[in-house]
Structures are given as structure tokens and as C-alpha cells.
Amino acid sequence: MEFEKNILCIGAGYVGGPTMAVIAAKCPQYRVLVVDVDKERIKAWNSDRLPIFEPGLQDLVKKTRDKNLFFSSEVQRGIQESEIIFVSVNTPTKTFGQGAGRAADLQYWEKTAREILSHSKTSKIVVEKSTLPVRTATAMERILNGNSRGISFEVVSNPEFLAEGTAIQDLENPDRVLIGAKETPGGIKARKEIVEIYANWVPRERIIESNVWSSELSKLTANAFLAQRISSINSISALCEKTEADINEVAYAIGMDSRIGPKFLKASVGFGGSCFKKDIMNLVYICESYGLEKVAQYWQAVVEINDWQEGRFIQNMLANMFNTVAEKRIALLGFAFKANTGDTRESPAIYIAQALIEERARIVVSDPEALENARKDLKRIEDKIIFEPDPYRAAEGAHAIAILTEWDLYKTLDYERVFDSMVQPAFIFDGRNILHHKRLFEIGFNVFAIGKAPLKHF
Ligand SMILES: NC(=O)c1ccc[n+]([C@@H]2O[C@H](COP(=O)([O-])OP(=O)(O)OC[C@H]3O[C@@H](n4cnc5c(N)ncnc54)[C@H](O)[C@@H]3O)[C@@H](O)[C@H]2O)c1
């Protein structure tokens, strides 16, 4: 069968895989190929056990794979066979040299650009799907168009706004799709081509066209604003704990103001995920490099509050468990950075587990989807930790439970059974405010939630 367009995506990760699965499902007239240098990952995409867990993803891949959706590690061939290339490789925080800990590490990105250049025989549209510092498209274009083969490349920015855990839903029904390009005839034509892809299922008024710099910067700004809301509510949660105000009541009351809105106002142990911290630190670095110190400090504080909130959680555990957790068994329920994903990148649970091990606690980690990743994150101290998928067994003989991910499963456990199996006095630290605290207190637990007065029996 002749396909209308041949689309390639370089990078088969949390973004590349789901995004392309949705494009393939919505556009049977296109051939969509996803390539990655990681052969194991590609093998998993071609198997029944996909490399990432995302509700609805498995069904979508089953429906489209080997029809118009393909996964392969043949990057070179993929480049040659396609007219449109989405680049969705990782852009982590730099860990070395200038800008370490803040700037984006663009080595995978640049390597991909050079690969596209060396294997292309025809002109192509290159779409920035990865999150990138503002003005990266210039560098990309310089690399790509520095060829003497008479082929040209248009670079279009199309940042991804999906949230892990609801990726398929977000992709199928996005609030908006943003497509930025240079305001030149070639840029505008390329942007139109990308608009055409999304217009297959996204209402036209939700497809925003902008200049390429606005598009790049909007992604960093969106993540900074989202994280800022979490840090804002978390900072107030600390004040609630001192004053007997209740953070849920405060969040509800302010969220009813249509100028504020109710979403992203949930107090917690802190935000995680591969993006928020990395993108804010990148924004901070960019601001500094333009001499905007005040702006940099402003956004840096969002990350500082998050680190502080994680630290506060541990201090709270220690202070309430008689200033020592040494040799005490503590069950961490949830390790993923949020519910409905197996992703643990930058999860607060990593910090909490490490801090408790330093305090010589005996840690049991439980999670329905993230134990494999948890094992990798805690490799250095793996021998000191028990990994237990069953939350009841994890809690058996424990002094305390800490809820670190808002999985529905933890809302409906039989807490009487849990309580009876624990060492007394039994403690619950609800780092996600998902449990029925009064009921737990009545069962006999000492309950500590975020931004609420503690419920203690002593
Ligand atoms: N995860 C999210 O929720 C999310 C949301 C929006 C945007 N983003 C952004 O999207 C980008 C990708 O994120 P992710 O979470 O999918 O990352 P990921 O690490 O899961 O996937 C990236 C993949 O790219 C592959 N890769 C790297 N260099 C390559 C090369 N030269 N050729 C072929 N493959 C290569 C890696 O092997 C890896 O499998 C990042 O810039 C991220 O900031 C992520």
C-alpha cells in the first residue's frame, strides 16, 4: 500500500512511543516508523511487554503495529525513507562542564541532527519534539543546512504537552497543539504540513501556530508554571501544619476562583518526573546567560521549595517517630513519580528511600508498576531494601507506612488488616493526601498528612 506521508520519529521513549502510536491510529493513511539506538527498547516495543506503562497504550499499539506503525533500530534507513522526522530524544540536565546541574545536555540532540544530515538524500522537515532551550532551532538549522548536496531542511518546533499517566488521553484530546516555525515561505509551508497531520483529529482552533522561538519557550514556560503551582501550594501546606488550617480546604477555596482554577493545587511530598526540575533549571540557566539574574532566582525558588518539601517529609517522620527510625521497618507505598506510570525519574520516593536508609531504617518498597525502575534507582543500596509488590506484605511488621504515589489501589486497602499486622504504635505518613485520615485515626493509626494537623494518639 502507498502511504500518503512517511513519518519517522527518532527516540522511542515516553514521548516518541505514545505520540507516534496516536498519530498512527488517527492517520491510517500515513506510515509511522519509530527508531531508537536502544535495541532492547525497540525489542520491547515489538513485544507484548511494552517498555513503558501507560493506560490505553498497549491496545493502541496492538491495533496499529505492523500495519502503519513500525519500531526499528535501523536509524539510517528510517531517515532515508521519510519526509518528516520528529526528533524525540532525551535532553537531560547536563552533569558535567559549564552549566552542570542546570543547562540542557544537547549531545543526543546534536548527534541526531548530524545523523539526519549524513543519511539524508532528499530535503526534509525536522520537527523538534524534545523539550529544548529557546533558540535551539537555529543551531539545528546551521548543522543541517551546512551541506553542499543541494538538500534543505526546515526545522519546526512542536513541543509535547502530554502528562505521563494520561498520555494517550492527552494526545487524543489535547488542550492545544503548538507548532512553531520560521516566518519564511519555507518555514510557513513546513508548519502547514505539520498542522495537516494534527488536523486529522484535533479541532483546528486548538492548533496554535507561532514563531519558532515562542514555541520553544512556551514549553519551558508551561512546565515552570505547572511546577510553580505545586511549589506554591506546598509552601502553604507548611504554614497549614503550623496553624491548623487544612490545605485541602484552602486549595478548594482558592481553586473556586475562576482566575486561579482548581487544577494542580494538590499538596504533596513534592513533584517529580523527568521534566519539571530539568526544564526549570534550564530556564534558570537561560535567564542567567541573558543577564536576567532576578528572573533566574525567581524560578530557581520553585525547585528549592520542592527540595525543601521532600526534606520536610523526612524531618516530620523522624520527629514523630521519637527521633529515630534506626532498625525500624518502614513501608514505602508507591515509588513512581505519579500514579498510572512506571516512570520513577526524579521521583521524591528516591530521595525519601535514600534518606531513610541513611537513618538506618529497614525499607520495603512497593509499587504496582515501578519496582523494576525502583531497583535501578536504588542500585547502590539495593541490598538494604526489600522490593515487595504486595502492599499488605510490605506493611507487615512495619512501624510506619509512607504513601509516596497516589495510586488508587492505596485508597482502598483494608487498613484494619494493615494496622493489625504492624508494630504499635503504627504511623501513616500520607505524602499524597489520598487517604481517609479520620477513619485511619479511628482504626488506631497516628496519621500525618501534608498541610493538615496531625492526628495522634499520644
Ligand atoms: N516524559 C514526558 O512526560 C515528556 C513530556 C513532554 C516532553 N518531554 C521531552 O521529550 C523528550 C524525550 O523525553 P522522553 O521522556 O521520551 O525520554 P526517553 O529517555 O524516555 O526517550 C528518549 C529516547 O531517545 C533515544 N535516543 C537518544 N539518542 C538517540 C539517537 N541519536 N538516535 C536514536 N535514538 C536516540 C534513547 O535511547 C531513548 O530511548 C525530552 O526532551 C523531554 O524533555 C517529555
The ligand as an SDF file (V2000), in Angstrom:
LIG
                    3D

 44 48  0  0  0  0  0  0  0  0999 V2000
    8.3590   12.2410   29.5270 N   0  0  0  0  0  0  0  0  0  0  0  0
    7.4940   13.2130   29.4070 C   0  0  0  0  0  0  0  0  0  0  0  0
    6.4470   13.2370   30.0560 O   0  0  0  0  0  0  0  0  0  0  0  0
    7.7510   14.3580   28.4620 C   0  0  0  0  0  0  0  0  0  0  0  0
    6.6890   15.2220   28.1500 C   0  0  0  0  0  0  0  0  0  0  0  0
    6.9270   16.2580   27.2500 C   0  0  0  0  0  0  0  0  0  0  0  0
    8.1840   16.4380   26.7080 C   0  0  0  0  0  0  0  0  0  0  0  0
    9.2060   15.5860   27.0350 N   0  0  0  0  0  0  0  0  0  0  0  0
   10.5030   15.7860   26.3860 C   0  0  0  0  0  0  0  0  0  0  0  0
   10.6130   14.8370   25.3250 O   0  0  0  0  0  0  0  0  0  0  0  0
   11.9690   14.3890   25.1730 C   0  0  0  0  0  0  0  0  0  0  0  0
   12.0400   12.8870   25.2900 C   0  0  0  0  0  0  0  0  0  0  0  0
   11.5870   12.5140   26.5770 O   0  0  0  0  0  0  0  0  0  0  0  0
   11.2960   11.0050   26.9720 P   0  0  0  0  0  0  0  0  0  0  0  0
   10.7160   11.0170   28.3440 O   0  0  0  0  0  0  0  0  0  0  0  0
   10.5610   10.3360   25.8610 O   0  0  0  0  0  0  0  0  0  0  0  0
   12.8080   10.4430   27.0060 O   0  0  0  0  0  0  0  0  0  0  0  0
   13.2910    8.9220   26.9880 P   0  0  0  0  0  0  0  0  0  0  0  0
   14.6210    8.9180   27.6290 O   0  0  0  0  0  0  0  0  0  0  0  0
   12.2090    8.0280   27.5050 O   0  0  0  0  0  0  0  0  0  0  0  0
   13.4500    8.5850   25.4130 O   0  0  0  0  0  0  0  0  0  0  0  0
   14.4270    9.1110   24.6000 C   0  0  0  0  0  0  0  0  0  0  0  0
   14.9260    8.0220   23.6750 C   0  0  0  0  0  0  0  0  0  0  0  0
   15.8010    8.5940   22.6930 O   0  0  0  0  0  0  0  0  0  0  0  0
   16.7680    7.6320   22.3520 C   0  0  0  0  0  0  0  0  0  0  0  0
   17.9230    8.2460   21.6830 N   0  0  0  0  0  0  0  0  0  0  0  0
   18.8530    9.0850   22.2070 C   0  0  0  0  0  0  0  0  0  0  0  0
   19.7480    9.4400   21.2640 N   0  0  0  0  0  0  0  0  0  0  0  0
   19.3770    8.8170   20.1210 C   0  0  0  0  0  0  0  0  0  0  0  0
   19.8910    8.8020   18.7960 C   0  0  0  0  0  0  0  0  0  0  0  0
   20.9830    9.5150   18.4530 N   0  0  0  0  0  0  0  0  0  0  0  0
   19.2600    8.0490   17.8740 N   0  0  0  0  0  0  0  0  0  0  0  0
   18.1640    7.3250   18.1890 C   0  0  0  0  0  0  0  0  0  0  0  0
   17.6240    7.3130   19.4140 N   0  0  0  0  0  0  0  0  0  0  0  0
   18.2160    8.0500   20.3790 C   0  0  0  0  0  0  0  0  0  0  0  0
   17.1180    6.9940   23.6890 C   0  0  0  0  0  0  0  0  0  0  0  0
   17.7270    5.7150   23.5050 O   0  0  0  0  0  0  0  0  0  0  0  0
   15.7380    6.9260   24.3640 C   0  0  0  0  0  0  0  0  0  0  0  0
   15.1100    5.6760   24.1810 O   0  0  0  0  0  0  0  0  0  0  0  0
   12.7570   15.1580   26.2370 C   0  0  0  0  0  0  0  0  0  0  0  0
   13.2900   16.3200   25.6470 O   0  0  0  0  0  0  0  0  0  0  0  0
   11.7140   15.5240   27.2530 C   0  0  0  0  0  0  0  0  0  0  0  0
   12.0640   16.6750   27.9690 O   0  0  0  0  0  0  0  0  0  0  0  0
    8.9920   14.5440   27.8860 C   0  0  0  0  0  0  0  0  0  0  0  0
  1  2  1  0
  2  3  2  0
  2  4  1  0
  4  5  1  0
  4 44  2  0
  5  6  2  0
  6  7  1  0
  7  8  2  0
  8  9  1  0
  8 44  1  0
  9 10  1  0
  9 42  1  0
 10 11  1  0
 11 12  1  0
 11 40  1  0
 12 13  1  0
 13 14  1  0
 14 15  2  0
 14 16  1  0
 14 17  1  0
 17 18  1  0
 18 19  2  0
 18 20  1  0
 18 21  1  0
 21 22  1  0
 22 23  1  0
 23 24  1  0
 23 38  1  0
 24 25  1  0
 25 26  1  0
 25 36  1  0
 26 27  1  0
 26 35  1  0
 27 28  2  0
 28 29  1  0
 29 30  1  0
 29 35  2  0
 30 31  1  0
 30 32  2  0
 32 33  1  0
 33 34  2  0
 34 35  1  0
 36 37  1  0
 36 38  1  0
 38 39  1  0
 40 41  1  0
 40 42  1  0
 42 43  1  0
M  CHG  2   8   1  16  -1
M  END
$$$$
